[in-house]
Amino acid sequence: MMRFALRTEHRTRAVSLLLLLLAACAAPAPVEPVVDPTPVVVAGRFATLTVTTAGSAPISSRETYLNGTWRLHSADSVLLKEGTLEIRGRGNSTWSMPKKPYRLRLTSATDLLGMPASRHWALLANYADKTLLRTDLVLDLGRRMGWQYVPRSQFVQLRLNGQYDGVYQLTEHIRVETNRVNIPELKVADTSSALVSGGYLLEVDELYGEDFCWNTPRAQLPVCAKSPETLRQPGWGKHQAYITGYVRTLEDALYGPNFTDPAVGYAAYIDVPSAVDYFLLNELIKNVDGNMRRSTFLTKPRGGKLVFGPLWDYDITVGNVNYGGADATSGWQIRGAPWFARLWQDPAFVQRVKLRWQQIRNDGTLSSWRQNTLARWDYMSVEQRRNFERWPILNTWVWPNRVVTGAYDGEMAAMLEWLSLRTSWMDEQLKP
């Protein structure tokens, strides 16, 4: 484990050096700068979300919801929204950490901090990510790359049962809804050949975290149905047969002798542009879970091909992990994964990856993302202090940190340095 020292008073110098480093490995000047999909947030205090469970009962389960109330105040203490809710724990490894993540189910669908109305939300703790920003930044990159749906989120100060509990990321829970994963919500009566083809929300999840999961026949990928949630129940047999059969046919085409043929190979079943973007994004950040193990979402729209996305779960990426080779700025992370190892054997797929990389390097996608990353550093610089007073871990190793810097600015500088080196390595590998 490395230790990366950076005194707070040297932050201005660090930013200047990092800007020079980033510029040195940048692509040629953008031809057409990408329009920022969301306005850069200026420094300032966050809204406060206050949650009180019935009888102030502790939240100790990821399965059982507790009843409670919630109130959302603006940064200047104006009451914005309030209501009742149910709350429980969420997450896998993150649930074992002292600062807990939560799942919220509001009694009534409500819009929150500019995000469209829904009942279903998540509070991400980002305990192992001492920048508090990695998931936010990767989702921002996804928007800039043009992903069809990227979960929206806003940072809040959380008060839970009368106690300040730190900075949390209030985010949309991934689910089939008009303003989220906008595919048809399948009904048990949708059994015709046209209707049964979609929509399905799937997740590659080695923990088998849903009621209906199966292993694909060729690659043995653990795939679970997020929607419909009731796929295992009586009456859904035709839907089970369709989606498992579709993935089986996809793998037969992918691993078959004619897999490069656009008409009968994998391209007849996979939305190739989404696979290319999934590959590049997860390689750039070296997502240790992105090699078709966990937190990989797939959607099957009605009458359409299988699409990679939406994006989710990036707190242990961008140099914040010390295993699986994901700490190194060189080397492939996704290329050898199931499906992608085979895709990489197709020269046409490799060429599409290279062309897409050159596009996002030259059109301003990555350069504008880097600039917004620096802006987010300023955005979090004040709020993080109170968070780390509540959770004093800046000098402590937390699984699976690659570095311990002892300071928030050190964490940000270490992340940006790692990212610039990773970008340079990708440039060398993906030359046209």
MOZI-V847644 format. One record per residue. RES is the residue in one small letter. PSI is psi as a letter, one per 20 degrees, with the letter a starting at -180 (999 if undefined). Layout:
BEGIN
res: <RES/RES>
psi: <PSI/PSI>
END
This chain:
BEGIN
res: <m/m/r/f/a/l/r/t/e/h/r/t/r/a/v/s/l/l/l/l/l/l/a/a/c/a/a/p/a/p/v/e/p/v/v/d/p/t/p/v/v/v/a/g/r/f/a/t/l/t/v/t/t/a/g/s/a/p/i/s/s/r/e/t/y/l/n/g/t/w/r/l/h/s/a/d/s/v/l/l/k/e/g/t/l/e/i/r/g/r/g/n/s/t/w/s/m/p/k/k/p/y/r/l/r/l/t/s/a/t/d/l/l/g/m/p/a/s/r/h/w/a/l/l/a/n/y/a/d/k/t/l/l/r/t/d/l/v/l/d/l/g/r/r/m/g/w/q/y/v/p/r/s/q/f/v/q/l/r/l/n/g/q/y/d/g/v/y/q/l/t/e/h/i/r/v/e/t/n/r/v/n/i/p/e/l/k/v/a/d/t/s/s/a/l/v/s/g/g/y/l/l/e/v/d/e/l/y/g/e/d/f/c/w/n/t/p/r/a/q/l/p/v/c/a/k/s/p/e/t/l/r/q/p/g/w/g/k/h/q/a/y/i/t/g/y/v/r/t/l/e/d/a/l/y/g/p/n/f/t/d/p/a/v/g/y/a/a/y/i/d/v/p/s/a/v/d/y/f/l/l/n/e/l/i/k/n/v/d/g/n/m/r/r/s/t/f/l/t/k/p/r/g/g/k/l/v/f/g/p/l/w/d/y/d/i/t/v/g/n/v/n/y/g/g/a/d/a/t/s/g/w/q/i/r/g/a/p/w/f/a/r/l/w/q/d/p/a/f/v/q/r/v/k/l/r/w/q/q/i/r/n/d/g/t/l/s/s/w/r/q/n/t/l/a/r/w/d/y/m/s/v/e/q/r/r/n/f/e/r/w/p/i/l/n/t/w/v/w/p/n/r/v/v/t/g/a/y/d/g/e/m/a/a/m/l/e/w/l/s/l/r/t/s/w/m/d/e/q/l/k/p>
psi: <p/q/p/o/p/o/q/h/i/j/g/g/g/g/g/g/g/h/g/g/g/g/h/h/j/q/r/r/p/q/g/o/p/p/p/p/h/q/q/p/p/r/q/r/q/r/q/p/p/p/p/o/q/p/j/k/p/q/o/j/q/i/h/p/q/q/q/a/q/q/p/o/q/r/h/k/j/p/p/g/q/r/a/r/r/q/q/r/r/r/r/e/h/h/h/i/q/g/o/q/q/q/p/p/n/q/h/q/p/p/p/p/l/i/q/q/p/r/i/o/r/q/o/p/h/k/g/i/o/i/h/j/i/g/g/g/g/h/h/g/g/g/g/h/i/k/q/g/p/p/p/q/q/q/q/q/p/p/o/o/l/i/p/p/j/a/p/q/o/o/q/p/p/p/r/o/q/g/j/d/n/m/r/p/o/q/q/h/i/m/i/r/h/g/h/i/i/r/q/p/o/q/p/o/o/i/i/l/j/r/h/o/q/r/p/q/h/g/i/k/p/o/p/q/o/h/p/p/h/k/h/i/r/q/i/j/g/h/g/g/h/g/h/h/h/g/h/g/h/g/h/g/g/h/j/r/h/k/h/i/o/h/h/i/b/h/i/i/h/p/o/g/h/h/h/g/h/g/g/g/g/h/g/g/i/m/o/h/i/i/l/l/g/q/k/o/q/q/q/n/r/p/j/a/r/p/p/p/r/r/q/q/n/k/h/l/a/l/j/l/q/k/r/j/j/i/h/q/i/r/q/q/h/h/h/j/q/q/g/h/h/g/h/i/i/o/h/h/g/g/h/h/g/g/h/h/g/h/g/i/h/h/j/i/g/h/g/h/g/g/h/h/g/h/h/h/g/g/h/i/h/g/h/h/g/h/g/i/h/h/n/m/j/h/j/p/p/p/p/l/p/h/q/o/h/i/q/g/h/h/g/g/g/h/g/h/g/g/h/h/h/g/g/g/g/h/g/h/h/k/q/999>
END
